[in-house]
Amino acid sequence: MDMVRMARIVVNEEFCKGCKLCVEACPHRLIVETERLNDAGYHPVEFCDDEGKCTGCALCALMCPDCAIEVYREDEG
């Protein structure tokens, strides 16, 4: 039986400065810039994964200079 990895990220929008390094790092392009502003006046990013493509690779979190991304992984199978 194959293991299926369920993964997601959570972006702390108040820490995010909208540098978009995570957007470029995501191999599946699951992170996008938002139109809204956070309290500091930046456009934070958000996680968009309606199809469950996130593998939990954590490249986004590794690239984030502000530690605004947490990665959650859960193996099922």
C-alpha positions as CSV (number, residue, x, y, z in Angstrom):
1,M,0.0,0.0,0.0
2,D,1.4,3.4,-1.0
3,M,1.7,6.2,1.6
4,V,-0.1,9.4,0.8
5,R,1.4,12.5,2.3
6,M,-1.2,15.2,3.1
7,A,0.5,18.6,3.6
8,R,-0.4,22.2,4.0
9,I,1.3,25.4,5.0
10,V,0.1,28.3,7.2
11,V,1.3,31.8,6.5
12,N,1.4,34.3,9.3
13,E,0.2,37.3,7.3
14,E,1.4,39.8,9.9
15,F,5.0,38.5,9.6
16,C,4.9,38.3,5.8
17,K,6.5,41.2,4.0
18,G,5.5,40.1,0.5
19,C,9.0,39.4,-0.8
20,K,7.6,36.4,-2.7
21,L,10.6,34.3,-2.3
22,C,8.3,31.5,-1.2
23,V,6.2,31.9,-4.4
24,E,9.3,31.3,-6.5
25,A,10.5,28.4,-4.3
26,C,7.2,26.4,-4.5
27,P,7.6,23.7,-7.1
28,H,3.9,23.4,-7.6
29,R,3.1,27.2,-7.6
30,L,0.7,26.9,-4.7
31,I,1.5,30.2,-3.1
32,V,0.2,33.5,-4.4
33,E,0.4,37.2,-3.5
34,T,-2.9,38.7,-2.1
35,E,-4.4,42.0,-2.9
36,R,-5.1,42.8,0.7
37,L,-2.6,44.6,3.0
38,N,-1.5,43.5,6.4
39,D,-1.0,45.9,9.4
40,A,2.5,46.8,8.2
41,G,1.2,47.7,4.7
42,Y,2.6,44.7,2.8
43,H,0.7,42.4,0.5
44,P,1.1,39.0,2.2
45,V,1.0,35.6,0.4
46,E,-1.6,32.9,0.8
47,F,-1.6,29.1,0.2
48,C,-3.9,27.9,-2.5
49,D,-4.1,24.1,-2.9
50,D,-7.6,23.0,-3.9
51,E,-6.2,19.8,-5.5
52,G,-3.9,18.6,-2.7
53,K,-0.7,19.0,-4.6
54,C,1.4,20.2,-1.7
55,T,4.0,17.6,-0.7
56,G,5.3,19.4,2.4
57,C,8.7,19.8,0.9
58,A,9.1,23.0,3.1
59,L,11.1,24.9,0.4
60,C,8.8,27.8,1.0
61,A,9.5,27.9,4.7
62,L,13.3,27.6,4.1
63,M,13.2,30.6,1.8
64,C,11.2,32.8,4.0
65,P,13.5,35.4,5.7
66,D,10.8,36.3,8.2
67,C,9.8,32.8,9.4
68,A,6.2,33.5,8.4
69,I,5.5,30.0,7.1
70,E,4.8,26.8,9.0
71,V,4.6,23.5,7.2
72,Y,2.3,20.7,8.4
73,R,2.6,17.1,7.1
74,E,0.5,14.0,7.8
75,D,1.1,10.6,6.3
76,E,-1.9,8.5,5.5
77,G,-2.1,5.0,4.1
